[in-house]
Amino acid sequence: MFALVMAGACDGGGGGGSDRPRAAAFDGAATLREASAAMARLKSVNVRMSTADKPPIMVQGADIKLLKSGDAEGTLTVAQSGQTVEMKIVALGESIYLDAGTGGWRKVSKTLAAAMYDPSAALDPDRGIAKLLASATGAKAEAEERIGGKDAYRVRATLAKDDLGRLVPGIGEDVAGQVWVGKADHRLLKVKGNVPSNGKGTVTIDFTEFDAPYKISAPK
């Protein structure tokens, strides 16, 4: 997918006091390596993707609970024939259940559905979020700031199209973007950028609910 992304103007911490961004005094490349290792250890995560100004990708939004096994549950907002359709999705084992609100649940194979979105990739250390962070190049420390109530490092880096495309279907080029990493646990909190890099469309992915005990079952 989910991905996760990324060029865009600096996302300031907003406000004053402790939320104000501070000058960078950390190693950007080392921060991404630590984040890759932390994300590789995750058992589950919630991924929320949003877009603005209609980037040229199929999935325009998502709110998905993901397990490392590849099972997942949530919603996707998909662009179809100039319109957006909200679709419920449950991935369980080798099957994916889809409900676009037009006739109940439809069961398809995970292989068939992967062309649109493959939830099993996100927490796979060799294909997902950890791989995306490990393969990022040109990492540059930008600032320290608070995001989502957490102290974070903000790093600018170029994200490889092949790795990003497994998380955000439709990515066709490397993307220069921004990555936020939690200072306390080195987990990835957010990725943001322009898609395509020279366009106005933006994609933002937020990561929350780390290692939550999700229970996912087939829809009835």
C-alpha positions in Angstrom: 0.0 0.0 0.0 0.2 1.6 1.9 2.4 3.8 0.5 3.3 5.4 2.0 5.0 9.8 -0.4 6.7 12.7 -0.3 8.1 16.0 -1.3 6.1 18.9 -0.2 6.7 22.0 1.7 8.0 21.7 5.3 5.2 20.7 7.6 5.8 23.1 10.5 5.1 22.1 14.1 2.6 24.9 14.4 2.0 27.1 17.4 4.7 28.1 19.9 6.4 26.7 22.9 7.3 23.1 22.8 5.6 22.5 19.5 7.8 24.9 17.7 10.3 23.0 15.4 13.9 23.1 16.6 17.1 23.1 14.5 18.2 19.6 13.5 21.0 18.2 15.6 20.8 14.5 14.7 21.9 12.1 12.0 19.1 11.7 9.3 20.5 8.5 7.8 20.9 6.8 11.2 17.4 7.9 12.2 15.9 6.1 9.1 18.0 3.0 9.8 16.7 2.9 13.4 13.1 3.5 12.1 13.5 0.6 9.6 14.6 -1.8 12.4 11.7 -0.6 14.7 9.1 -1.0 12.0 10.4 -4.5 11.1 9.6 -5.6 14.6 6.0 -4.5 14.6 3.2 -7.0 15.0 0.4 -4.6 13.9 -0.2 -1.0 13.0 -3.0 1.3 11.8 -2.3 3.1 8.6 -4.3 6.1 7.5 -3.6 7.6 4.1 -5.1 10.9 2.8 -4.6 12.8 -0.4 -5.1 16.4 -1.7 -5.4 17.8 -5.2 -6.0 14.4 -6.8 -2.6 12.8 -7.3 -2.7 10.4 -10.2 -3.0 7.1 -8.2 -5.9 4.7 -7.8 -6.1 4.6 -4.0 -6.9 8.2 -2.8 -7.4 7.3 0.8 -7.3 4.5 3.4 -7.8 3.7 7.0 -6.5 0.1 7.5 -5.7 -2.0 10.6 -2.8 -4.3 9.6 -1.3 -7.5 11.1 2.2 -8.7 10.3 0.6 -11.9 9.0 -1.0 -9.9 6.1 -4.5 -9.9 7.5 -6.1 -6.5 7.5 -9.4 -4.7 7.9 -10.6 -1.2 7.0 -11.6 1.1 4.2 -10.1 2.3 0.9 -11.2 5.3 -1.1 -10.6 4.4 -4.8 -10.7 6.6 -7.9 -12.9 5.0 -10.6 -14.1 6.7 -13.8 -13.5 10.2 -12.4 -15.3 9.5 -9.2 -14.2 8.2 -5.8 -15.7 5.1 -4.2 -15.4 4.1 -0.6 -14.8 0.4 -0.3 -14.7 -1.8 2.8 -11.9 -4.4 2.8 -11.0 -7.5 4.9 -7.9 -9.5 4.1 -7.8 -12.9 5.7 -5.4 -15.7 4.7 -5.3 -16.0 0.9 -8.6 -14.2 0.4 -9.8 -10.6 0.3 -13.4 -9.6 0.9 -14.5 -6.3 -0.7 -17.7 -4.3 -0.3 -18.2 -1.2 -2.4 -21.8 -0.7 -1.1 -23.5 -2.0 -4.2 -24.3 -5.6 -3.4 -22.7 -6.9 -0.2 -19.3 -8.6 0.2 -17.4 -10.1 -2.7 -14.6 -12.6 -2.1 -11.6 -12.6 -4.4 -8.1 -14.1 -4.2 -5.4 -12.0 -2.6 -3.4 -12.4 -5.9 -6.2 -10.8 -7.9 -6.7 -8.0 -5.5 -3.0 -7.2 -5.1 -3.1 -5.1 -8.3 -5.2 -2.6 -6.4 -3.8 -3.0 -2.9 -1.8 -5.7 -1.2 -2.1 -5.4 2.6 0.4 -8.2 3.2 3.3 -6.0 2.0 3.1 -3.3 4.6 4.6 -5.1 7.6 6.8 -7.6 5.6 10.4 -6.6 6.5 11.5 -7.5 2.9 8.7 -5.6 1.1 7.0 -3.1 3.2 7.6 -0.1 5.5 10.9 -1.3 6.9 12.3 -1.9 3.4 11.1 1.6 2.2 13.0 3.2 5.0 16.1 1.1 4.6 16.3 1.9 0.8 15.7 5.7 1.2 18.6 7.8 -0.1 19.9 11.3 0.5 18.6 11.5 4.0 18.9 15.0 5.5 18.0 15.9 9.1 15.5 18.8 9.0 14.1 19.5 12.4 12.9 18.2 15.8 9.2 18.8 16.5 6.1 17.4 18.0 3.6 15.5 15.8 0.5 13.8 17.1 1.5 14.6 20.6 4.9 12.9 20.3 8.4 14.3 20.0 9.7 13.4 16.5 12.6 13.8 14.1 11.8 15.1 10.7 14.0 13.8 7.9 13.9 14.6 4.2 14.9 11.7 1.9 14.2 10.2 -1.5 12.0 7.1 -1.4 12.4 4.4 -4.0 9.5 4.0 -6.4 9.5 0.2 -6.3 9.3 0.1 -2.5 6.9 3.0 -2.2 4.7 1.5 -4.9 4.0 -1.6 -2.8 2.4 0.6 -0.2 0.8 3.3 -2.5 -0.2 1.6 -5.8 0.4 3.7 -8.9 3.7 5.4 -7.8 5.8 5.6 -11.0 8.9 7.5 -9.9 11.2 8.0 -7.0 9.7 10.6 -4.6 11.5 13.1 -2.5 9.7 13.5 0.7 9.5 14.0 4.4 9.5 11.3 7.1 8.7 11.8 10.8 10.2 9.3 13.3 9.3 9.1 17.0 12.3 10.1 19.3 11.3 7.7 22.1 10.9 4.4 20.1 12.1 5.2 16.5 8.8 4.2 15.0 7.6 5.8 11.8 4.9 8.3 12.6 4.2 10.0 9.2 5.3 10.3 5.6 4.3 13.2 3.3 5.0 14.4 -0.2 4.0 15.3 -3.7 2.9 12.7 -6.2 4.2 13.2 -8.9 7.2 15.0 -7.5 6.7 18.0 -9.8 2.9 18.1 -9.3 0.5 19.6 -6.8 -1.1 16.4 -5.6 -0.1 15.4 -2.1 -0.1 12.1 -0.2 0.1 11.8 3.6 0.4 8.6 5.5 0.0 8.4 9.3 1.0 5.4 11.4 -0.7 4.8 14.8 -1.8 2.0 17.2 1.5 0.2 17.2 1.3 -3.5 18.2 -2.5 -3.2 19.0 -4.1 -6.6 19.6 -6.3 -6.5 16.5 -8.7 -9.5 15.9 -9.7 -9.8 12.3 -12.4 -12.2 11.0 -14.3 -12.8 7.8 -17.3 -10.6 7.3 -20.8 -12.1 7.6 
